[in-house]
């Protein structure tokens, strides 16, 4: 809850404020898919994420469609609440186009991580290969990573009980997901959570200005080339090089 003073009165507001366009579209799309999948439960088998189906049957749409399906009212309620709480501020800062692209990258990245874990030759991860994964949690964890990178000291309620700075909140939930992913018997897609965090970090910090890993490779190559030219022509910078400045 945030508090601000006005000349006439003291007002209170909860959350990030009015819903932004992309967040509103995502919420309505998830709610619509939730209603339809409850009327026709068999759709979960076709549009949920099953690594075996993606690899052996080439059901390549599943890494996208699984994000819009949920198992139960609490599942979709908490995911949509999280998308609203963290997505609205990020969309205002980035703009709708970049926000949707980032959401898609982290959601699909979470699916690819789940498929990769399902292919590992370990007993603890064997069940992932044939299990159905649904929900927007992977993309939501990507939003959490972005929120922690841009607002590291913003408090988030841990377990809805006590405030923790966003940077520590993400570290804690990441550690919990990692430890849970290696244990057997869990029905929560912890691999997807880890994938959302990982792909979110790589997308935003993999290159200068959020350009990703390809931008990082280009940056390193150009820096090496400039240093080589400096040595060739005996040119040295007199201070901190502009190449090392971070652009956000």
C-alpha positions in Angstrom: 0.0 0.0 0.0 1.3 3.4 -0.9 0.4 6.7 0.7 0.6 10.2 -0.7 -0.6 13.6 0.5 -2.7 16.1 -1.5 -3.4 19.7 -0.6 -6.9 18.8 0.5 -6.7 15.3 2.0 -4.5 12.3 2.7 -5.3 9.4 0.2 -4.3 5.8 0.0 -3.8 3.5 -3.0 -3.1 -0.2 -3.4 -1.0 -1.7 -6.1 0.6 -0.2 -9.2 -2.5 1.6 -10.3 -4.8 1.3 -13.4 -4.2 -1.7 -15.7 -2.1 -1.1 -18.7 -3.1 -2.4 -22.2 -0.9 -5.5 -22.5 -1.5 -6.5 -18.9 -5.3 -6.2 -19.5 -5.0 -8.3 -22.7 -3.0 -11.0 -20.9 -5.4 -11.2 -18.0 -8.5 -11.5 -20.3 -6.8 -14.1 -22.5 -5.9 -16.2 -19.4 -9.4 -15.9 -17.9 -10.9 -16.8 -21.3 -8.7 -19.8 -21.7 -9.4 -20.8 -18.1 -13.1 -20.8 -18.7 -12.9 -22.7 -22.0 -10.5 -25.3 -20.6 -12.8 -26.0 -17.6 -15.7 -26.6 -20.1 -13.5 -28.8 -22.3 -10.8 -30.3 -20.0 -9.3 -32.4 -22.8 -7.9 -29.2 -24.3 -5.2 -29.2 -21.5 -3.7 -32.3 -23.1 -3.4 -30.6 -26.4 -2.4 -27.1 -25.3 -0.6 -27.7 -22.1 3.2 -28.3 -22.2 4.2 -32.0 -22.5 7.9 -32.3 -23.4 7.2 -35.8 -24.9 4.5 -34.4 -27.2 6.7 -31.4 -28.3 9.6 -33.7 -29.2 8.0 -36.8 -30.5 4.7 -35.5 -32.0 6.0 -32.0 -33.0 3.3 -30.2 -31.1 5.3 -27.0 -31.4 2.5 -24.7 -30.2 2.6 -26.1 -26.7 5.5 -23.9 -25.4 3.3 -20.9 -26.2 -0.3 -22.1 -25.4 0.6 -23.6 -22.0 1.0 -20.1 -20.5 -2.7 -19.4 -20.8 -4.0 -22.5 -19.0 -4.4 -22.9 -15.3 -5.4 -25.5 -12.8 -8.0 -24.1 -10.4 -9.1 -20.7 -9.3 -6.3 -20.0 -6.9 -3.7 -20.8 -9.5 -5.0 -18.3 -12.0 -5.9 -15.8 -9.3 -2.4 -15.5 -7.9 -0.7 -15.5 -11.3 -3.0 -12.8 -12.6 -2.5 -10.8 -9.4 1.3 -11.1 -9.9 1.1 -10.0 -13.5 -0.9 -7.0 -12.6 1.3 -6.0 -9.6 4.6 -6.3 -11.4 3.6 -6.0 -15.1 1.9 -2.7 -15.0 4.9 -0.7 -13.8 7.2 -2.5 -16.3 4.9 -1.9 -19.2 4.7 1.8 -18.3 8.5 2.0 -18.3 9.2 -0.2 -21.4 6.1 0.4 -23.5 3.6 -2.2 -24.7 5.6 -3.7 -27.5 8.8 -4.4 -25.5 6.8 -5.7 -22.6 4.9 -8.2 -24.7 8.1 -9.4 -26.3 9.8 -9.8 -22.9 6.8 -11.7 -21.6 6.8 -14.0 -24.6 10.6 -14.6 -24.3 10.5 -15.5 -20.6 7.3 -17.7 -21.0 8.7 -19.6 -24.0 12.1 -19.8 -22.2 10.5 -21.3 -19.2 8.9 -23.9 -21.5 12.3 -24.7 -23.1 13.8 -25.1 -19.7 11.1 -27.5 -18.7 11.7 -29.6 -21.9 15.5 -29.6 -21.3 15.0 -30.8 -17.7 12.7 -33.5 -19.0 15.5 -34.8 -21.2 18.0 -35.1 -18.4 19.0 -38.6 -17.5 18.2 -38.4 -13.8 15.5 -40.2 -11.8 14.4 -37.0 -10.1 13.6 -35.2 -13.4 12.3 -38.2 -15.4 8.7 -37.5 -14.7 8.9 -34.0 -16.2 9.2 -35.6 -19.7 5.6 -36.9 -19.7 4.0 -34.5 -17.2 1.7 -31.6 -18.2 2.9 -28.1 -17.3 0.4 -25.3 -17.4 0.3 -21.7 -16.1 1.8 -18.3 -16.5 4.2 -18.7 -13.6 7.3 -18.9 -15.9 6.5 -15.6 -17.5 5.6 -14.2 -14.1 9.0 -15.2 -12.7 10.5 -13.4 -15.6 8.6 -10.2 -14.6 9.8 -10.7 -11.1 13.4 -10.8 -12.3 12.9 -7.6 -14.3 11.3 -5.9 -11.4 14.2 -6.9 -9.2 16.8 -5.6 -11.7 15.1 -2.2 -12.2 13.7 -1.7 -8.6 16.1 -3.8 -6.4 15.3 -2.1 -3.2 11.5 -2.0 -3.6 9.9 -4.1 -0.8 7.9 -7.3 -1.7 5.9 -9.3 0.8 7.6 -12.6 1.3 4.9 -15.3 1.8 2.5 -12.4 2.3 3.9 -11.9 5.8 7.0 -9.6 5.8 8.7 -7.2 3.4 11.9 -8.1 1.6 13.8 -6.0 -0.9 13.0 -7.2 -4.5 16.6 -8.3 -5.2 16.6 -10.6 -2.2 13.1 -11.8 -2.9 14.1 -13.1 -6.3 17.3 -14.7 -4.9 15.2 -16.5 -2.2 12.4 -17.7 -4.6 15.1 -18.8 -7.1 16.9 -20.9 -4.4 13.6 -22.4 -3.4 12.7 -23.3 -7.0 16.2 -24.8 -7.6 16.0 -27.0 -4.5 12.4 -28.0 -5.2 13.2 -28.9 -8.8 15.7 -31.6 -7.7 13.2 -33.2 -5.3 10.6 -35.8 -6.4 6.9 -35.8 -5.9 6.3 -32.0 -6.4 3.4 -31.0 -8.6 4.7 -27.5 -9.1 6.7 -26.7 -12.3 9.8 -25.4 -10.6 11.9 -25.9 -13.7 9.6 -23.4 -15.5 10.1 -20.9 -12.6 13.9 -21.2 -13.0 13.6 -20.9 -16.7 11.6 -17.6 -16.4 14.2 -16.2 -14.1 17.1 -17.3 -16.2 15.8 -16.1 -19.6 14.6 -12.9 -18.1 18.1 -12.1 -16.7 19.8 -13.1 -20.0 17.4 -11.0 -22.0 17.9 -7.9 -20.0 21.5 -8.2 -18.9 22.9 -10.3 -21.7 23.8 -7.3 -23.8 24.2 -3.5 -23.5 20.8 -1.8 -23.6 18.9 -5.0 -23.2 19.9 -6.3 -26.6 20.5 -9.8 -25.5 23.3 -12.3 -26.1 23.9 -11.3 -29.7 24.4 -7.7 -28.6 26.9 -8.9 -26.0 28.9 -10.7 -28.7 28.9 -7.7 -31.0 29.9 -5.5 -28.1 32.9 -7.7 -27.2 34.0 -8.0 -30.8 33.9 -4.2 -31.4 35.7 -3.6 -28.1 38.4 -6.1 -29.1 38.7 -4.5 -32.6 39.0 -0.9 -31.1 41.7 -2.0 -28.6 43.6 -3.7 -31.5 43.5 -0.5 -33.5 44.6 1.5 -30.5 47.6 -0.7 -30.1 48.4 -0.6 -33.8 48.4 3.1 -34.0 49.7 3.7 -30.4 46.4 5.4 -29.4 45.4 5.2 -25.7 42.4 6.6 -24.0 43.0 9.2 -21.4 40.3 8.2 -19.1 37.5 5.7 -18.6 36.4 4.4 -22.0 32.9 5.1 -23.2 32.8 1.4 -24.2 32.5 0.4 -20.6 29.5 2.6 -19.8 26.3 0.8 -19.2 23.3 2.0 -21.2 19.9 1.4 -19.7 
